[in-house]
Amino acid sequence: MALRKSCHSLRNLIDVIKPDLRFTVIKLEICSQNVKLKMLSTRGNFWIHKKYKNEEKGCTVLWYYNGNLYETLLENEHFMSVFCVDFGTILYFQKSIIEKFKVRLDHHPNYSNGWDSDLNIISDPFLVWFSSLLKSRSQQLKVKKIEFEISAPAEIMSILPFIDSKSIETIWITSDKETWNGFKKDKLDITEIVGLDHWKNAKEVDIDHFLLPVSSHHFEHFVKANFFLNNSNQIIVSLVITLR
């Protein structure tokens, strides 16, 4: 009964599938006007799709499950507040390891060429909240493969250090600009990231659409690595390392 008090939209979800709230895949896509949440259940191998959308009078929560679409208008509620209540509850009951966890902070919604400056108004407080949530867990969240579509290393450092470093096997990073920015690659300073135990324990890394101003020795321990280096002579080097 306590679980049912969390939020109206999540309460609907609980009533329909009576879940244990364990998921093998969780994907987040955050824009300035909406959040998309996709989850693959360990029970029955089915997907749950949810969308939290900003509205003039509040927010709309849409979720798709088992071939049915459900929609609820929550008046005088901010879409991020509703999402955080739902997502916090889901992670509270997530005890098993997540096979893949993906976070996309979309500064270019609808594949547009413009920069959505309003996203930071949403994403910055979310990352602070999410960091606090992860740090407050009695046991760190376990993730095998973690994926980031981001524009800055600080966005990664708000999440990765608070995941269980022993569970990480694969780190995947790409730019949220990749769909419109063509072959242009921005620099990504991963100096702090390569110092984490998560980086040192991982077996595979894939960093695309970024140039990395770091030494290649940071990649030598990986079984498989794909990345672009930008050396002191401004020469771009693409490296794929596979060790057997």
N, C-alpha and C positions, 0 to 999 in steps of 0.2 A: 504493500500500500504506500509506503514511503516513496518508492520509485515512481508511482503514478502521479505524485504531487509535483514532479519536476517541471513540467511544461505541457501545455495542451497538445502541441504537435507531437512531442515525444510520447505522450500518454496514448495518443491514437496508435502510434507505432507499437507500443507495448501491448495494447489490446488486440491488435491484429495478429502478431506473430509470436507473442509471449517469449521474447528472446532471452538468451543468457547474456546478450550484449558482448559476444566474442566475435571478432572479425579477423579474417586473414589478410584482407586488403582494405586500406582506407585512403581515399584521395580527397584532398581539399583544393578548391579553386576559389580564390578570393578576389573580387573586383570591388570597385567603389560603390556599386549599387546592388550587389548580390553575392551570395556565397553558395557554391555547389559542393555537396558532400556525397560521395559514393562509397559504399561499403559492401564487401563480399562476406557473406555469413559462413561460418563453419558448419552450420546446420542446413543441409539440403543444397548447398552450393548455389545460393541465389543472391542477386544484387539488390540493394536498396539505394535508390537515388533520391536525394532531397535537395531542394533549392529554397533559399531564404532570400526574398526579394524586397527591396525597398519600395514602399508605396506612400502616397501622399498622406493617407490616414493611419499609417502603421506599417505592417509588413505582411506579405503573403508567404505562406509555407506550402510548397508543393512537394509531394513525395510519391514515388512510383514503386510499387511492390506487387509482384505476382500478377503482372498484366493489368493492374488497376492504378489509376491516377487519383490521388487525394489532394484536396486543396483547402486551405484554411486561411482566412483573413484575421489577423490579430491586430485590433485597433489600438492605437497609441503605444505600440511596441516597436522598438528599433530592431531591424533585422539581425544586426550583429549580436545584440543582447540575447535574442531568442536562440540564435545559433550557438552561442557560447554556453548557454544553459544545457542545450541538447548535447553538444559535443563533450562538455565536461562530464555529464552523466555517463555517456558512452565510454569514455576513457576510464572513468572510475571503476566500471565493471569489466574493463579489459584486463584479464589476467594472463591469457595465453599470448604467445609470440605473434606479432604481426609480420606476415611474409613480405608485404610491401606497403610502405607509408609514403605518400606523395603530397607535397605542398607546392602549389603554384600561386604566386602573387602576381596577378595579371595587371601590369601597368598599361597594357595595350589591348583592351577588350575589343572583341569583334574584329581582331586582326587589323586594327587601324594603325595608321602611321604616327598618330599623335601620342603624346605622353599624358597619361591620366594622373595628374598631380593630386587628385582627390583620393587616390588609393591610400596614400600615406596617412591620411586622416583616419582611415579605417584600419589599415594593416599595422601601424605602429602600436596603438593600444592593444590590438589583438596579440601581437608578438610578446608584449609585456605580460599580458594575461596568460598566454600559453606557456611562457617560461615559468611563471609562478605555479601554474597548474602541474607542470611536469616535475618541478622541484619539490612540490608538496606530497608527491606520491610516496607511500611507504616502501614500495618497490619500483625501481625505475622501469619505464615503459620499454619493452623488448621489441626490437625491430630487426629483421634480417636485411632488407634492402630499403634504403631511404633515398628518396628522390626530391630534388629541389628544382623548381623553375623560378629564378629570382633575378634581381638586378644588382644586389650588393652582398658582400660577405657577412655583414652584420645580421642579415635576415637568416642566414644559416646558423650563425653563432647564437641566435636567440632560441634555437631548437636543439641542434645536434649535441651540445655538451650535456644535455639533460636526458638523453636516451641512454639505455644500458650499453656501455661500450663493448661489453663481451658478446653481445648478440649481433652486432653489426657485421655483415659480410660484404655488402656492396654499397658504395656511395655513388650516386648519379647526380650530376649538376649540369644544368643548362640555363641559358638566358631566356627570360620571358619575351625577349625581343625577336627571337629567332624566326618567327613566322612572317615578319615583315622587314627585317633588317638585312636580308640577303646574306652576303658573305662577310659583311663587316663584323669583326669580333672585338668586343670591349675587353679591357684588362680586368682580371679578378684577382685581388690580393688574398691569397689563401694562407698567408703566413701563420695566422692563429689556428686555422683549421688543421694544418699539417702537424701541429704540436699536440693535437688531441689524441687520446688513446683510441678513439673511434677510428681515426685515420690509420694509426699504427696497427690496429687489430684487423682491419678490413682486408679482404682478399682481392677484391676488384674495385676499380674506380673508373668512371667514365665522365669526363668533363668536356662538354661540347659548347661551341659558340662563345668561348672565352679564351683569351690569351693569358697565360699564367707566368708572371714575372718571378719564378722561383727555380731553383736548381732541380735537375732531373733525379737527383739522388733521393728525393722525397718519395719517388715512385718505385724504387728498386725492390721493395719488399712485396709488392703486389704480384699475384699470380697473373692478373690481366689488368692492363691499364690503357686507356685511350685519352689523350690530352694534347693540347697545343701549348708550346713554350714560346715566350717572347724573350730572346736573350739580349744581352747588353748592346749588341750590334743591330738591334731591331730586326733580326732575322726570325721569321716565324718557322718553327719546327713542329711538325705533326708527328707524334710518336704513338705507336701501338705496341705494347709489350705483352707477350704471352710466354709464360714460363711453364714448363711441364715437369 
